[in-house]
Amino acid sequence: QLFARWVRPYYEDRGWKIPPFPAIGGRPKAPRYCRPSHEQLEKVKAWYLALQETQSANPNLRSRNLWFVATMMLEFAMRNSDIKLLKRENFVEREGQIYLYYTPHKTMHSSGRVVKWPVHESIWRHVKDYSFGYDEDTFVELNKVMRGLGFTGNKGAYELRKICIDHIYQKFGAEKAVSVAGD
């Protein structure tokens, strides 16, 4: 195909019809991220509010873990690996405000930047009594829930992180969304 770029004019000037060669890898790739529909976002919101009510009314370990993981992804755009590494020491009080400090696992060795997020008091009320430590089943269950809400792929839980980044992109622009995503 590269050779035909220079040779084709020579033959076409002489009246030859040269069929185009098929491009290698010419199939368009599926987009990496498709913005969820309004209906999907409403389903996620309804599920999250129901989860929050269940977690408040009947604080069993399952609902608390699901709520905690979903909140960390939706509010702070955290990755699964970063949530697994969280400890109580990551939540620090400074001047009357609670902050979440952590170093993203993905950029730990490259930039090593520490992320500092203010934590809303309504979230802190639930997190301060949270007993850190959950298993992989929490993420497996969250993946099933997200697939049930219409999200596809083997990383259904990761869609919550994408929703957070997408909302930041829409509200504050690409620069803020990239800084939050850490990409």
Secondary structure, 3 states (H helix, E strand, C coil): CHHHHHHHHHHHHCCCCCCCCCCCCCCCCCCCCCCCCHHHHHHHHHHHHHHHHHHHHCCCHHHHHHHHHHHHHHHHCCCHHHHHHCCHHHEEEECCEEEEEECCHHHCCCCCCCEEEECCHHHHHHHCCCCCCCCHHHHHHHHHHHHHCCCCCCCCCHHHHHHHHHHHHHHHCHHHHHHHHCC
